[in-house]
C-alpha cells in the first residue's frame, strides 16, 4: 500500500480482500487500538458499544438488552 496525501492528512487505500475480510463499507469508521513499533492495529468502530460504555461510566442504568455489551 502507498501512503498518499489527502488534504493536510495522509491516507492509505485498503486492498479489496482486506475490506471484504473486515466487512467494511463506505462511511465505516476504524479505531486505532495499538501502535507498537511500525505496526498498527485497527478495529471497526462500534459507536453503540462506546455510547453504552460512556453511560456505564456515568452510572446510568442500562436497558437489559445492553447488558451483553
Secondary structure by P-SEA (a helix, b strand, c coil): cbbbbcccbbbbbbcaaaaaaacccccbbbbbccccccbbbbccccaaaaaaaaaaaaccccccccccc
